């Protein structure tokens, strides 16, 4: 975690918010160059507007290198991945909290990533089966998404949308697959925890992000069983989507579910998520071109919390019958964030920024568009974030 510090209206430099060991990644940021912008003369307000993600006292920014002062005695270096438009800010030695980040002139080479062996596919979902059992009384319901092409991304300006993130629109072709009808629920995640004794990232860290209606903040004691911290629980929320789960938590759930169901269960890719949400007609929202209302989805803080999955069915369902793909919770996908068009090869799991889709109960209408994309660190969890899963057709 880093701080961007100002001197008057101009950027003074970047400073460590906590200690870092030599070789530790301090920040992992998109490295997309912005034209005609000098970051050193961006005011805090403009910097906040330009950031793809903003937290109190922290900036994950585009153009990270120009914010850091370069030195002959550096304590950090950038390690860019040009293919993925991602850059790591890596500590070259022990850095104390509050110390200024000083970059070296040279960039670090990418680390060698060992080959990832594809998981053994135990079986495919039989054509007639729409539900898989995980443990007695707990299962997963799937909808079929047929093979074929669809229009992915945004081909026009969308109010409140991130033009650089979901443009241009392009054609993408997918084989048949099946996507869970609903996000993973508290009951399903609790079954996983009971069977494995798993502790989530938020539980291990002892805190997590919450949105309280006014701002994002880190709260001690927030986790999947206490989404808004001590004094809250999920006792009456078994049918609500589970929240406060990181990308790593979701992947671990998928591994357990694969073993329990004897079918390979994974997070959906970005294209799989988007096609299931919008179908093949290029619609803006799951239900069509009409903007969201309180009768078709949970968004804009109009409920102030998650709602049971399927609450807005069928009015808010996607063309294939998936519920809650707009609002309620952000949903993790398998993919590393890259700028469009997507590469043909999925990035290895060593990349630590993953895409989330769908918007949460706090999100604006524009963030609920089928094409809208956001990203988070794989360790992040919040009371607005969950996931759903897919399997083969």
N, C-alpha and C positions, 0 to 999 in steps of 0.2 A: 504494500500500500504506500502511496506517495501523496505528498501535498504540493500543490502549485501555489507559490507564495508571490504576493504582489508588493511592489514598492510604488506607492502612489497608484496610478492607473495602469502601470506596465508590469509585465511579468518579471519578477526578480530571478526566479529559478525554481527548481524542483527539489524537494527535501523529503528525506525518509520519515515516514510516520511511525516506524517501529524499527528495531534492529534487524539486520539481514546478515546472514553468513555468506562467505565467499562461495560463488557459484549458484546462489539462490536467485530465482526469478522474482523480481520486485513488482513487476507489472507486465501484463500481457495485453497488447493493444493492437487494434487494426492500424496498419501503416499506410493507409491510403493518402496520397499527397493531395492537399487542397491547393488549387491554383489561386494565385493573386491574393494570398493571405499571409501576412507576417504575424505569426503567433505571439511574438513578443509585445505587440501593441494591441492585443485583444484585451478589452476590459473584462472583469469577472462576469459581467452580464452576457457579453458576447461569447466568451469562452463557454459558459454554461449552455448557451443556445447552440453552439457548434458541436458540443460533446454528444456522442451517441448514448452515453450513460453518465449520470451525474449523481454523486452522493455528497452529503455534507462534509466539506473538507477534503474531498477526494475527487480527482479527475482522471478518467480513463479517456485519453484524448487522441484524436487524429493529429498527426504532425508532432508526435511525442519528442522527436529528436531536437526540434527547434526550441523547445521549452527548456531543455537541459543545457547548462553551460559546458563547453568543451575545455579540457584542461590537459596540460602536459603531465600531470600527476593524477590520472583518473582513478575513480573508485568503482566505475560501472561502464558497461558497454551494451550496445544494441546488438541483438542477434536476429536479423530479419529473415523472413521466409517470403521471398518475392512471389513465389507461385500462389501462396495463400493470402498475401497482403497482411501478414501478421508479424509483429515484432515483439521479442522478449526484451525487457530491460533487466540485465543480469549484473549482480554484484561481483566485482573483481576481488574484493577483500571484505573483511568484517566492516559493516557500516552501522554506526550508532544511530539511535532515534534522534531526529532533528538535524542530522548531518546533510549537507547539500550534496545532491547527486551530480557528479562531474564525469562527463563522458570522455572516452578516448576517441581518437580520430578514426581508428579502424573498427570495422564491425567484426563480431565473432562469427565463426562458421557454424552452420547448423549442426546439432549433434546427430550422430548416426543412430537411426531408429531401427531396432531389430524387426525383422519380418514378423508380421502378425499372422498366426495360423488361423484359418477360418474355423469356426466351431463346427463340430460334427452335427449334421442335421439328423435328428433322431427319427422324425417322420414329418409329413406335411399334413395339414388339416384336411380331413376328408371333405369332399365337396358338399355333403349334406349336413355337416356339423357346423353349427353356428355358436356353440357354447363349449368351452373346455372347463373341466373341473380341476381346481388347484388342490383343495382339501375338501372333505365333506362339508357341503353347505356353502362353499365359496367357489365361484367360478368366474370365467371371463366370457363375455358375449361379443361376437365379432360381426362385422358387416363385410360383404364382398365388394371389392373395387375392381372392376374389369380391366383387362389390359387395354392399352391404347394411349393416344397422345392427348395432351391438354395444354392450354395456354398458361404458363407460369409467370408470375411477376406482374408488374403494373406497366401498362403502356401509355398511361396518361397521368397528369398531375392529379393527386388525390388530396383533398383538404387535410392538413395535419400529418400527411404521410411523409416518410423519409425518401425523397426522390432518388438519392444515391444508393439506397439500400435495396429497394425492391424493383428497380429499373435496370435494364430494359425488360420488356416482356419477350418471352421466347417460347418455343414449342419444346416440350419434354415428353418422352415416351416411356411408359412403365409397363412391366409385366403385371399380371393379376396378383393381387395380394389381399389380405384382410386386415382391417383396422378395428381396434376395440370400439364398441359402440359408445362407451363412456370413458371418461378419465378414471384412472385407478382410484378406488375409494378407500376411505379410512379402514373399513372392514377387511378389504383385500390386503392392504399394507399391514394391518395388525396380524393377519394370518401368517404372513411372511416373517414378521418379527418374532411371533410365538414359535414358529418352526425352526428359526435359525439363531435367535438371540442377538440379531443384528443391532448395532448402534449406529444411528445416522450421523452424518457430519455435524449437524447442529448439536446433537447430544454430546458428541465428543468435544466440540468447541465450547459448549456451554452457553451459546447465544446464536441469534439469527436475525435476519432482517424482517421488519414488519412495516406495513403501511397503515398508519392510524387515522387516515382520512385527511391529514394535513401535510404529512411529510414521511419520507423513508427514514428509518433509524434502526440501529442495532440494539436489540433488547436481550439482556441476560435472562436465561431460562426459557427462551422460546425454542420449541422443537415441534415435531409432528404431533405429539400428544398434548402440547400446550402451544397452539399456533400463535397466540398473542401474548405469550409469556405466562409467568406464575399467576394462578387464579383463573386461568382458562383451561378448558379440556375438550376432548372429543367424545365424551361419554354419550352424547345425544346426536352424534354426527357420523354414524357408521355408513350412511348412504351419501355423505358429502365427499367430494374429491379430497384425497390426502394432500396436505400442504407441508411446507417446511422440509421438502426433500430436495437434495442436491442432484445434479446429473449423475454423480457417482452412486448415490443411493438408488436412483432409478435403474441404472445398469445392473446393480447387484440384485435388485428385485427381479429383473428380467432373467438373470441366470438361474435364480431359484425357481421362478415360474416355469422356465423351460424344463428343468428337471422334474418338477411336480406334475406337469401336464404331458411330458414326453413329446413336446413339440417345441421347435425353436421359436422363442418369443423375444422380441427386440424392441428398442425404440424405433419409431418410424423415421425415415429420412425426411428432409425438407420437402422434396417433391411428393413423396407419399402422403405427407400430412396435407399439403396444399391441394392435391388432386381430390383427396377424400372430402375436403372442406368445400370446394367450389365446383366440382364436376368438370365438364368439358365445354361449358358455354362462356367461360371467362367472367362469371358474375363477381361482383365486388364483395358481397357478404354471402354467408352460407345459404340464405333464403332467397337471394336475388339482389336487386339494385336499390331497394328501399332501405334507408338508413336504419340502424338499430332503434328499437323502442323497448320499454320495460316489459312488454308482453312477449318478446322473443328471446331475450337473453339477460344475463346478470352482468351489468357493467355500470360504469360511471358512479360508483358508490351509491347506487339507488337501493341496494339491499344492505350494504355495510358489512357483508360477510359472504362466504360461500353459500351455495344452495345445494340441496340434494341433486345428484346427477339425474338428468332427464326431466327436471322441473319444467323446462320450456319446450318440451317435445309435444307435438311435432312442429310447432310454429317455427322454432329456431333450428331445426335439423338441417343437415347438409343434404345434397341430392341423393346420397347413398344411404341416408338414415343415421349418420353419426350425430350424437347430441353433444351440446356444450362445447362446440368447436369455436364459438365466439363468446368470450367472457368467461366468468366463473374463475378459472385458473389459467395462467400461462402454462404451456405444455412443452416439456423438453423434447427436442429431436436428437437424432444420432449425430447430426452433422456439425462440423467446425464452421464458424462463420467465414465466408468468403464473399467477395463481390461478384455479382452476376456477370456473365453466365457461369453456372456451376461447372467445375471440372468433372471429368468423367470418372475420376477415382476418388473414393471416400478417403478423407484424411485419417491418419492413424490416431489412436486414442491419446497419444502424448500431448496433443494440442488441447489447451485448457480453456478455450472459449467456445461455447456451444450455443446453437440457435434455439430460441424458444418461440412458440407460435400461439396465436389465439387470443391473447389479452386476458387480463384477470378481472375480478369484480370491481377493481378500482380504475380500470382502463377507460380511455375515451373511445368514442365511436370509431374514429379513424384507426385506432390500434386494433380494432376487431376485424378489419378487412382480411379476407382470405390470404392476400399477398403480403400482409405486414409481417416484418421480421424484427426480432430483438435478439440480444445475446447476453449471456451471463457466464461468469466463471463456473467451472464444474463443481466447485465447493460451495457455491452460493445456494441458499435456500431462503424462502420467504413465505409469509402467510397468504400470498397471492399466486404461488407457483406449485404446479403438480406435473403429471405426465399421463400419457396413455400409451398403449403398446400395439404392436402389429405382429402378424405371422404370415406365412406364405399362403398363396391361394391354392 
